[in-house]
Amino acid sequence: MSHFTRFRQLPQETEATATEDLPPDSSPENTSEHKPDGAVEAEDEGTGTDTDTDTDTDTGTDTGTDTGTDTGPGPARGWRHRHPAAARAVAWTTTALAGALVLVTLLLPNDPARLTPAEFARIPVEGIAGAALLLLLPRTARRMAAVLAGAGLGVLTLLDLLDIGFDEVLGRGFNVVFDWALLGDGASFLQDSIGRAGTIGVEIAAVLLVLALLVLPALAVLRLSNLMARHGARATGTTLVLGTAWVVSSALGVQIAGAPVASRSTSDLVQARVDGVQATLKDERTFAKEAASDPYHHTPGSRLLTGLRGKDVIFTFIESYGRSAVQDPLMAPGVDAVLAKGTKRLRAAGYSARSGWLTSATYGGSSWLGHSTFLSGLWIDNQQRYRTVTAGDHLTLTSAFKRTGAWRTVGIMPGVTKSWPEGTFYGLDHVYDSRELGYKGPKFSWSTMPDQYSLAAFERLEHGKPHDKPLMSEIILTSSHNPWAPLPKTIGWDKVGDGSVYNSIEKAGKRPVAVWQQTDKVRTEYGKSIQYSLNSLISYVEKYGNKNTVLVFLGDHQPVAKVSGDHASRDVPVAIVAHDPDVLKRISDWGWTPGLNPGHKAPVWRMDAFRNRFLSAYGSHPGPAPSR
């Protein structure tokens, strides 16, 4: 009986003893290397399972038993022996897919503008360093490192995809500290847009994607590491060649279609995320101090807003009303016509208007950041800043009216569907949310009710009632909220009723899925939504305004990039409308454009600058009351 036959017939012997009994030329490694190439590949790679047992020095050379060896007749031989050609095809395909997956996860950019083939035709230094490390590690450590590295690549890929999604919608990347809560808001928006069933489908797909990103890269790196261990010499040589190519490409600045061949994008992104987390934590501390320091904090109410006493002041935010609406070649003609006619209509009713530009703190969404920036005079461009300021007592425009004691302050919030504790921070005596406005009609996708109904409810519940104080109101108009389908239509004010009239209008409207199939359709419907909101507001002032009416209206942010473009500004129009000439005379030095449509050369301020300018124009300078 030969030594090799004895080894196969005595599986109970230890691997070390069995190996010692083998002659030098009969080791499992040598016998496998003398097999036909197809058999080696099919046995080594057919299942992706690591069947090697490393030597004591762990040089990556395979000296273990071959689990694919014939152990007897029948099914035990395995499908790889029965179908060697298919086994080779599966092995090579699986290995190729594993390599491609690792390469994609290493080179995937987090900027949608860089999603080009050239980005994936580069040499990632992280892959070279990782391969070198795996070749040096012992078997158990190599396996653990491979799984952890693959899972880490999956997490980084997930964050890259979140960056791309946030950039498309909000014009910025994903913040790993405080943006997780926005994913829930996104799910709510989807449900309003495509229904509960469609949202559940999207959520299931998202969960499966996350699981795949955590599992598949880990399996891919593990497979490649096993392959390198079985073919240590070739793997080492390949790693050295790629490392040399990376160094030479980096030194010479070699590029493909503008992308450097020598890539270190993964390392740079990891460093950027670490820096981002540190900057976020530092910003939180810095902003808390900034929010606590307010020049108007001690200004008594008797010195605030003296130039508006006796006026009914209405602050109105029009959802997604941005510069694109009045200057984009496709959308501007219709919107500009509404603004031009509106200026004439209001002038005929005795009103004058001035308009300018404000740069919003947000883009594409997160409207509450724009609202709080405008009202507080602080730059609130993330959720943590919003939480910080609303948890304090920083003076807002609306709370300034309340401090005077000369106004009743109310909020009309059709987009609020549950408890909203921020109402106290904003100094509102009463907040009418979607549950208190008496609406009996259908939702228009995300918007709970048409703008014209919200304004009619304001007239019925507050403005049209006798009151011993003038009103200061904050009104949010939501009909121009994404996805802009279906859209309501302007109807006679006497026909609004409880909103039931909108049932037929909603049913006849377009569906979001149909509109979003083409970019031009989305942009066209967005423009129509802005026209509707503006018409509703102008018509309300015409019908229900009086000599004491002062209207301040503006957009909260630009629409998403699909509508406004990839490089759109964050500017939004703002206008002040008043019947009393003295109201606009007080802002004559602002340089704003006469009418509702701000000119191209009208001043552009950051949105947080408005509060102080407004309080200064219509009241005294900040500070405590003079001491006696």
HELIX and SHEET records of a PDB file:
HELIX    1   1 HIS A    3  GLN A    9  1                                   7    
HELIX    2   2 GLU A   15  GLU A   20  1                                   6    
HELIX    3   3 PRO A   24  SER A   26  5                                   3    
HELIX    4   4 PRO A   28  GLU A   33  1                                   6    
HELIX    5   5 ASP A   37  GLU A   45  1                                   9    
HELIX    6   6 GLY A   74  ARG A   77  5                                   4    
HELIX    7   7 TRP A   79  ARG A   82  1                                   4    
HELIX    8   8 PRO A   84  LEU A  107  1                                  24    
HELIX    9   9 PRO A  112  ARG A  114  5                                   3    
HELIX   10  10 PRO A  117  PHE A  120  5                                   4    
HELIX   11  11 VAL A  125  LEU A  136  1                                  12    
HELIX   12  12 ARG A  139  LEU A  170  1                                  32    
HELIX   13  13 ALA A  181  ARG A  230  1                                  50    
HELIX   14  14 GLY A  232  LEU A  252  1                                  21    
HELIX   15  15 SER A  265  ALA A  292  1                                  28    
HELIX   16  16 GLY A  301  ARG A  303  5                                   3    
HELIX   17  17 THR A  306  LEU A  308  5                                   3    
HELIX   18  18 ARG A  323  GLN A  327  1                                   5    
HELIX   19  19 ALA A  332  ALA A  348  1                                  17    
HELIX   20  20 SER A  367  SER A  376  1                                  10    
HELIX   21  21 GLN A  383  THR A  390  1                                   8    
HELIX   22  22 LEU A  397  THR A  404  1                                   8    
HELIX   23  23 GLU A  422  PHE A  425  1                                   4    
HELIX   24  24 ASP A  451  PHE A  458  1                                   8    
HELIX   25  25 GLU A  459  HIS A  463  3                                   5    
HELIX   26  26 TRP A  493  LYS A  495  5                                   3    
HELIX   27  27 TYR A  502  ALA A  508  1                                   7    
HELIX   28  28 PRO A  512  VAL A  515  1                                   4    
HELIX   29  29 THR A  519  TYR A  544  1                                  26    
HELIX   30  30 ALA A  561  SER A  564  1                                   4    
HELIX   31  31 PRO A  581  LYS A  585  1                                   5    
HELIX   32  32 SER A  588  TRP A  590  5                                   3    
HELIX   33  33 MET A  607  ALA A  609  5                                   3    
HELIX   34  34 PHE A  610  ALA A  617  1                                   8    
SHEET    1   A 2 ILE A 123  PRO A 124  0                                        
SHEET    2   A 2 ALA A 262  SER A 263  1                                        
SHEET    1   B 2 GLN A 255  ILE A 256  0                                        
SHEET    2   B 2 ALA A 259  PRO A 260 -1                                        
SHEET    1   C 8 HIS A 430  ASP A 433  0                                        
SHEET    2   C 8 ARG A 408  MET A 413  1                                        
SHEET    3   C 8 LEU A 471  LEU A 477  1                                        
SHEET    4   C 8 ASP A 312  ILE A 318  1                                        
SHEET    5   C 8 THR A 549  GLY A 555  1                                        
SHEET    6   C 8 ASP A 571  ALA A 578 -1                                        
SHEET    7   C 8 SER A 352  THR A 359 -1                                        
SHEET    8   C 8 THR A 593  PRO A 594 -1                                        
SHEET    1   D 8 HIS A 430  ASP A 433  0                                        
SHEET    2   D 8 ARG A 408  MET A 413  1                                        
SHEET    3   D 8 LEU A 471  LEU A 477  1                                        
SHEET    4   D 8 ASP A 312  ILE A 318  1                                        
SHEET    5   D 8 THR A 549  GLY A 555  1                                        
SHEET    6   D 8 ASP A 571  ALA A 578 -1                                        
SHEET    7   D 8 SER A 352  THR A 359 -1                                        
SHEET    8   D 8 VAL A 604  ARG A 606  1                                        
END                                                                             
